Amino acid sequence: MINKIRPYSIDGNVSRFEKLDALRGCFAILVVFYHFTYDIFDPENYLSNFIFSQSYIFVDFFFVLSGFVICHRYSDKLNDTKSFATFMKKRFIRLYPLLVYSVLMYSILKLYGLINQHGFSDPNYSWGTWGMEILEALTLMNSNPIFGSSLGMNPVTWTISAEMICYFLFGVVLVIGKNRFNYLFLFVHIFCFGFLFLDGSYSVSGNFGFVRGILNFSIGVMVYSLFLIKALNTSILQGIYILFLVILLFVFDNVPDIYKLILPYIFGFGVYIFANDSQGVNFLKNNFFKFLGERSYSIYLNHYLILWVVYFLEFRILNFPYNVVTTVICLCISLFATLIYSDFTYKYIEIISKNRLSKWKSIPRLVNSKYDRR
């Protein structure tokens, strides 16, 4: 059973983990770099390196962190079906508005591609594919095989589908098995590990991505239980861990995918040491990293659209030649535009929709905190 003693800030609110927020923002940027290594954006592999090409693994960190934070905020708040329904509404309100907006924007881009007969790297892309991708993304079915193995409209949205499944599982397990919560999640974790191991692939997404999500999310839940039992001074470990991640990216550039089953435990350890708010890498607490952390969800959902738009403008409309200089320019403009655009969607999609929808049917507060972010 989860220990009911939880960290609180000086004003009585549930405390935030500033360094973990900052890491989430930094890793969202690294995911941008990873997607830029796709052949369509960097056909000559000018910027291909082990850091960029392996940075997709930080998606798994998002799931681990989500399990940790959700357990921190809600583990003693879910007691019955009513509180479970409220929890799911709150998580839906947190994630769905920006998801809908990003799917709409991305579908407009792909509509332009269809009309102008640009196949987006797939010559078989059709109106039927376009419609199915929208359906899969909006119904949150693009991390399971119910509708197929597509990633849905805006390919990164499969993780939001997996995230909602994780929330549902978390709530159900907590409500029906509170006294056996940790044991049940350990069983779920072992099952997911076995499934991926027998499948022989770790980096699943559109078909069984939800299994990968649950595997990592469950580690976050268990790490939170450990965090409550034993908090350590991890200031020295924080700097070492960041260096270790760089080495890990290099190693993973040359190993079979199934070896990445170790990632949940590596990221779980990282969440544990950065949750202990000792000195360590305090630069993660400065305003720029706070900015990245707050807007990490927008950065994550927006960046693929921005990559396409900048690519079209630079290489298809303005007809710049492909070379190392224009490729670097494309990346820099894409990154800057992603940050500016994500600041806009954070303020005017995420925050406004959350404030307005939270008043719908007077959803009660489950958490005493100013902002209920991921």
C-alpha positions as CSV (number, residue, x, y, z in Angstrom):
1,M,0.0,0.0,0.0
2,I,1.2,3.5,-0.8
3,N,2.5,5.4,2.2
4,K,0.2,8.3,3.0
5,I,3.0,10.6,4.1
6,R,3.6,12.8,1.1
7,P,6.0,15.8,0.5
8,Y,4.3,19.2,0.8
9,S,5.7,22.6,0.1
10,I,5.8,25.4,2.6
11,D,2.4,26.8,1.6
12,G,0.7,23.4,2.1
13,N,0.5,22.6,-1.6
14,V,1.7,19.3,-3.0
15,S,5.3,20.0,-3.9
16,R,6.7,20.1,-7.4
17,F,9.9,18.5,-8.6
18,E,11.5,21.4,-10.5
19,K,14.5,19.4,-11.8
20,L,12.3,16.7,-13.1
21,D,10.2,19.3,-14.9
22,A,13.3,20.8,-16.4
23,L,14.5,17.4,-17.6
24,R,11.2,16.7,-19.2
25,G,11.6,20.0,-21.2
26,C,15.2,19.1,-22.1
27,F,14.2,15.7,-23.3
28,A,11.3,17.1,-25.3
29,I,14.0,19.1,-27.2
30,L,16.0,16.0,-27.7
31,V,13.0,14.3,-29.3
32,V,12.8,17.2,-31.7
33,F,16.4,16.5,-32.7
34,Y,15.7,12.8,-33.1
35,H,12.8,13.5,-35.5
36,F,15.0,15.9,-37.5
37,T,17.3,13.0,-38.3
38,Y,14.6,11.4,-40.4
39,D,15.6,11.1,-44.1
40,I,13.0,13.6,-45.2
41,F,14.4,16.4,-43.1
42,D,18.1,15.5,-43.3
43,P,18.5,13.3,-46.4
44,E,22.3,13.5,-46.5
45,N,22.6,12.7,-42.8
46,Y,24.6,15.8,-42.1
47,L,23.4,16.0,-38.5
48,S,23.1,12.3,-37.9
49,N,25.0,11.3,-34.7
50,F,24.4,8.9,-31.8
51,I,22.9,11.6,-29.6
52,F,20.2,12.7,-32.1
53,S,19.5,9.3,-33.5
54,Q,18.9,7.6,-30.2
55,S,17.0,10.5,-28.4
56,Y,13.7,8.8,-29.1
57,I,14.4,6.8,-25.9
58,F,13.5,9.8,-23.8
59,V,9.8,9.2,-24.6
60,D,10.2,6.4,-22.1
61,F,11.4,8.9,-19.5
62,F,8.2,10.8,-20.0
63,F,6.2,7.7,-19.0
64,V,8.3,6.9,-16.0
65,L,8.1,10.5,-14.8
66,S,4.3,10.5,-15.4
67,G,3.9,7.4,-13.2
68,F,5.9,9.0,-10.5
69,V,4.1,12.4,-10.6
70,I,0.6,10.9,-10.9
71,C,1.3,8.6,-7.9
72,H,2.6,11.6,-6.0
73,R,-0.5,13.7,-6.7
74,Y,-3.3,11.1,-6.6
75,S,-2.3,8.0,-4.6
76,D,-4.2,9.0,-1.6
77,K,-7.1,10.7,-3.4
78,L,-8.6,7.8,-5.3
79,N,-10.9,5.8,-3.1
80,D,-14.1,5.0,-5.0
81,T,-15.7,5.2,-8.5
82,K,-16.6,8.9,-8.0
83,S,-13.1,10.0,-7.3
84,F,-11.9,7.7,-10.2
85,A,-14.3,9.4,-12.6
86,T,-13.1,12.9,-11.4
87,F,-9.5,11.8,-11.8
88,M,-10.1,10.6,-15.4
89,K,-12.0,13.8,-16.3
90,K,-9.1,15.9,-14.9
91,R,-6.5,14.0,-16.9
92,F,-8.7,14.1,-20.1
93,I,-9.0,17.9,-19.7
94,R,-5.3,18.2,-19.2
95,L,-4.3,16.3,-22.3
96,Y,-7.1,16.3,-24.8
97,P,-7.6,19.9,-25.9
98,L,-4.0,20.3,-27.1
99,L,-4.2,16.8,-28.7
100,V,-7.3,17.9,-30.7
101,Y,-5.7,21.2,-31.7
102,S,-2.5,19.5,-32.9
103,V,-4.4,16.8,-34.8
104,L,-6.4,19.6,-36.5
105,M,-3.3,21.5,-37.5
106,Y,-1.5,18.4,-38.7
107,S,-4.5,17.2,-40.7
108,I,-4.5,20.5,-42.5
109,L,-0.9,20.1,-43.4
110,K,-1.5,16.6,-44.7
111,L,-4.6,17.8,-46.5
112,Y,-2.4,20.2,-48.4
113,G,-0.1,17.3,-49.2
114,L,-2.9,15.2,-50.6
115,I,-4.2,18.0,-52.7
116,N,-0.8,18.7,-54.1
117,Q,0.0,15.0,-54.4
118,H,2.8,15.0,-51.9
119,G,2.9,11.6,-50.2
120,F,4.8,12.5,-47.1
121,S,7.4,9.8,-47.7
122,D,4.5,7.3,-48.5
123,P,3.4,7.1,-52.1
124,N,0.4,5.1,-51.0
125,Y,-1.0,7.8,-48.7
126,S,-4.7,8.3,-49.5
127,W,-7.8,10.0,-48.4
128,G,-8.8,6.9,-46.5
129,T,-5.4,6.9,-44.7
130,W,-5.9,10.5,-43.9
131,G,-9.3,9.9,-42.3
132,M,-8.3,6.8,-40.4
133,E,-5.3,8.7,-38.9
134,I,-7.6,11.4,-37.6
135,L,-10.0,8.8,-36.2
136,E,-7.2,6.9,-34.5
137,A,-5.7,10.0,-32.9
138,L,-8.9,11.5,-31.7
139,T,-10.3,8.3,-30.2
140,L,-6.9,7.6,-28.5
141,M,-6.6,4.3,-30.2
142,N,-3.2,4.8,-31.9
143,S,-1.2,2.9,-29.3
144,N,-3.1,-0.4,-29.6
145,P,-4.0,-2.7,-32.5
146,I,-7.8,-2.1,-32.3
147,F,-7.9,0.1,-35.5
148,G,-4.6,-1.0,-36.9
149,S,-0.9,-0.2,-36.3
150,S,-0.9,3.4,-37.5
151,L,0.6,6.2,-35.3
152,G,-2.4,8.3,-36.1
153,M,-2.5,11.9,-37.2
154,N,0.6,13.6,-35.8
155,P,2.8,10.6,-35.2
156,V,3.8,11.5,-31.6
157,T,0.2,11.3,-30.4
158,W,0.4,7.6,-29.9
159,T,2.1,8.4,-26.6
160,I,-1.0,10.3,-25.4
161,S,-3.1,7.3,-26.2
162,A,-0.8,5.1,-24.1
163,E,-0.7,7.8,-21.4
164,M,-4.5,7.7,-21.0
165,I,-4.5,3.9,-20.8
166,C,-1.9,4.2,-18.1
167,Y,-4.1,6.7,-16.2
168,F,-7.1,4.3,-16.5
169,L,-5.1,1.4,-15.2
170,F,-3.6,3.4,-12.4
171,G,-7.1,4.5,-11.2
172,V,-8.7,1.1,-11.5
173,V,-5.8,-0.7,-9.6
174,L,-5.9,1.9,-6.9
175,V,-9.6,1.8,-6.4
176,I,-10.1,-1.9,-6.4
177,G,-6.8,-3.0,-4.9
178,K,-5.6,-0.2,-2.7
179,N,-4.1,-2.5,0.0
180,R,-2.3,-4.5,-2.7
181,F,-1.5,-1.6,-5.0
182,N,2.3,-2.0,-5.2
183,Y,2.0,-5.8,-5.7
184,L,-0.6,-5.4,-8.4
185,F,1.6,-2.9,-10.3
186,L,4.6,-5.1,-9.9
187,F,2.6,-7.9,-11.5
188,V,1.5,-5.6,-14.3
189,H,5.1,-4.6,-14.8
190,I,6.3,-8.1,-15.0
191,F,3.6,-9.0,-17.5
192,C,4.5,-6.1,-19.8
193,F,8.2,-6.9,-19.6
194,G,7.5,-10.5,-20.5
195,F,5.3,-9.5,-23.4
196,L,7.9,-7.2,-25.0
197,F,10.7,-9.7,-24.3
198,L,8.8,-12.5,-26.0
199,D,7.8,-10.1,-28.9
200,G,11.5,-9.4,-29.3
201,S,11.1,-5.7,-29.7
202,Y,11.1,-2.8,-27.3
203,S,10.5,0.3,-29.4
204,V,6.9,-0.5,-30.2
205,S,4.5,2.4,-30.8
206,G,1.4,2.2,-33.0
207,N,0.4,-1.4,-32.3
208,F,1.5,-2.2,-28.8
209,G,2.8,1.1,-27.7
210,F,0.5,1.0,-24.7
211,V,2.4,-2.0,-23.3
212,R,5.7,0.0,-23.5
213,G,3.9,2.9,-21.8
214,I,2.6,0.8,-19.0
215,L,6.0,-0.9,-18.5
216,N,7.6,2.5,-17.9
217,F,4.7,4.1,-16.1
218,S,4.6,1.2,-13.6
219,I,8.3,1.8,-12.8
220,G,7.5,5.4,-12.0
221,V,4.8,4.3,-9.6
222,M,7.1,1.9,-7.8
223,V,9.9,4.5,-7.7
224,Y,7.5,6.8,-5.9
225,S,6.9,4.2,-3.2
226,L,10.7,3.9,-2.8
227,F,11.0,7.7,-2.7
228,L,8.6,7.8,0.3
229,I,10.4,5.1,2.1
230,K,14.0,6.3,1.6
231,A,15.1,9.7,0.4
232,L,18.8,10.2,0.0
233,N,21.2,13.0,-0.7
234,T,21.9,12.5,-4.4
235,S,23.6,15.7,-5.4
236,I,26.8,14.0,-6.6
237,L,24.8,11.3,-8.5
238,Q,22.8,13.9,-10.5
239,G,25.8,15.2,-12.5
240,I,27.1,11.6,-13.0
241,Y,23.7,10.5,-14.2
242,I,23.6,13.1,-17.0
243,L,27.1,12.0,-18.2
244,F,25.9,8.4,-18.0
245,L,23.0,9.2,-20.3
246,V,25.4,10.5,-22.9
247,I,27.3,7.3,-22.7
248,L,24.1,5.3,-22.8
249,L,23.1,7.0,-26.1
250,F,26.4,6.0,-27.6
251,V,26.1,2.4,-26.5
252,F,22.5,2.1,-27.6
253,D,23.5,3.3,-31.1
254,N,25.0,-0.1,-31.7
255,V,22.9,-2.7,-29.8
256,P,19.8,-4.7,-30.7
257,D,16.5,-3.0,-29.8
258,I,15.5,-5.6,-27.2
259,Y,18.4,-4.6,-25.0
260,K,16.5,-1.3,-24.4
261,L,14.3,-3.2,-22.0
262,I,16.7,-1.9,-19.4
263,L,15.6,1.7,-20.0
264,P,12.7,1.8,-17.5
265,Y,15.0,1.0,-14.7
266,I,17.7,3.5,-15.8
267,F,15.1,6.2,-16.1
268,G,13.4,5.1,-12.8
269,F,16.8,5.6,-11.1
270,G,17.1,9.0,-12.7
271,V,13.7,10.1,-11.5
272,Y,14.6,8.9,-8.0
273,I,17.8,10.9,-7.8
274,F,16.4,14.1,-9.3
275,A,13.3,13.9,-7.1
276,N,15.5,14.2,-4.1
277,D,16.0,18.0,-4.3
278,S,19.6,18.3,-3.1
279,Q,22.1,20.7,-4.6
280,G,23.5,18.8,-7.6
281,V,22.8,20.3,-11.0
282,N,21.0,23.4,-9.8
283,F,21.2,25.0,-13.2
284,L,18.1,23.0,-14.0
285,K,16.2,25.4,-11.7
286,N,16.9,28.6,-13.8
287,N,14.1,30.3,-15.6
288,F,15.0,28.9,-19.1
289,F,14.6,25.4,-17.9
290,K,11.5,26.2,-16.1
291,F,10.2,27.6,-19.4
292,L,11.0,24.3,-21.2
293,G,9.5,22.2,-18.4
294,E,6.2,24.1,-18.4
295,R,5.9,24.0,-22.2
296,S,7.2,20.5,-22.6
297,Y,3.8,19.0,-23.6
298,S,3.3,21.7,-26.2
299,I,6.9,21.3,-27.5
300,Y,6.3,17.5,-27.8
301,L,3.0,17.7,-29.7
302,N,3.9,20.7,-31.9
303,H,7.4,20.0,-33.0
304,Y,6.7,17.5,-35.8
305,L,4.3,19.9,-37.5
306,I,6.9,22.7,-37.3
307,L,9.6,20.4,-38.8
308,W,7.3,19.8,-41.8
309,V,6.4,23.4,-42.3
310,V,9.9,24.7,-42.1
311,Y,11.1,22.0,-44.4
312,F,8.4,22.8,-47.0
313,L,9.2,26.5,-46.8
314,E,12.9,26.2,-47.1
315,F,13.4,23.3,-49.5
316,R,10.1,23.0,-51.5
317,I,8.9,26.6,-51.8
318,L,12.2,28.7,-51.5
319,N,14.1,25.8,-53.2
320,F,17.2,26.1,-51.1
321,P,19.8,23.4,-52.0
322,Y,20.5,20.6,-49.6
323,N,23.8,21.1,-47.9
324,V,25.2,21.2,-44.3
325,V,24.6,24.9,-43.9
326,T,20.9,24.9,-45.0
327,T,20.3,21.8,-43.0
328,V,21.6,23.4,-39.8
329,I,19.6,26.5,-40.6
330,C,16.5,24.4,-41.0
331,L,17.0,22.8,-37.6
332,C,17.7,26.1,-35.9
333,I,14.6,27.8,-37.4
334,S,12.5,24.7,-36.6
335,L,13.7,24.7,-32.9
336,F,13.1,28.4,-32.5
337,A,9.7,28.3,-34.2
338,T,8.7,25.3,-32.0
339,L,9.6,27.2,-28.8
340,I,7.6,30.3,-29.9
341,Y,4.6,28.3,-31.1
342,S,4.6,26.1,-28.0
343,D,4.6,29.2,-25.8
344,F,1.5,30.3,-27.6
345,T,-0.3,26.9,-27.4
346,Y,0.7,26.6,-23.7
347,K,-0.9,29.9,-22.8
348,Y,-3.9,29.9,-25.2
349,I,-4.7,26.2,-25.6
350,E,-3.4,24.3,-22.6
351,I,-4.1,26.9,-19.8
352,I,-7.2,28.5,-21.2
353,S,-8.9,25.2,-22.1
354,K,-8.0,23.7,-18.7
355,N,-9.4,26.7,-16.8
356,R,-12.6,26.7,-18.8
357,L,-13.2,23.0,-19.0
358,S,-12.5,22.6,-15.3
359,K,-15.7,24.6,-14.6
360,W,-17.7,22.2,-16.7
361,K,-20.0,20.2,-14.4
362,S,-18.0,21.7,-11.5
363,I,-15.3,19.1,-11.4
364,P,-14.0,19.0,-7.8
365,R,-10.3,19.5,-6.9
366,L,-8.5,16.3,-6.0
367,V,-5.2,18.0,-5.5
368,N,-4.4,21.1,-3.5
369,S,-2.0,22.7,-6.0
370,K,-2.0,25.8,-8.1
371,Y,-1.4,24.0,-11.3
372,D,-2.2,20.4,-12.1
373,R,0.3,19.6,-14.8
374,R,1.7,16.3,-16.0
